[in-house]
């Protein structure tokens, strides 16, 4: 396989994570400057990012079908691509739930959890930037550890959010709405960790 063909998969991963990072930043911007009346337009912008990421994923899978030799095992390429796509999907899911639950104001701790998701996406992007050189990189393991640490931070924030919600809120409808939003924010961090886990496994198998 030529170096150009070889690098295609890694470049595709980086581009897809970039869309996830853009989606996370858009979500934070929406929540920081929250206007319920603007949500339909903002959801369109979010879906455009998700659609672009999907297009790249399908292009990769189409290339994989035709490839004779791949830089890492096909199953790993597919799994990494799907897990990166899952990050963007889950971020979009958060915004959708804010919309259909008719959320009128954003809880401050939700912003903190979203900021953690952005950090997770940033570390996944850094991981993908290193991934092409996985046989020689001295930084890859550090990014995996940071992603795992941030996912643990997201878990702690999630528990704190749920504790505060159930302790301070008396409206059962609002509790149901925010439970769902917090859960999907935590799933965003989980999706980032899943990428790191598969990359770590792929490196071990292909080194």
HELIX and SHEET records of a PDB file:
HELIX    1   1 UNK A    3  UNK A   32  1                                  30    
HELIX    2   2 UNK A   36  UNK A   38  5                                   3    
HELIX    3   3 UNK A   39  UNK A   66  1                                  28    
HELIX    4   4 UNK A   74  UNK A  100  1                                  27    
HELIX    5   5 UNK A  108  UNK A  131  1                                  24    
HELIX    6   6 UNK A  140  UNK A  168  1                                  29    
HELIX    7   7 UNK A  172  UNK A  206  1                                  35    
END                                                                             
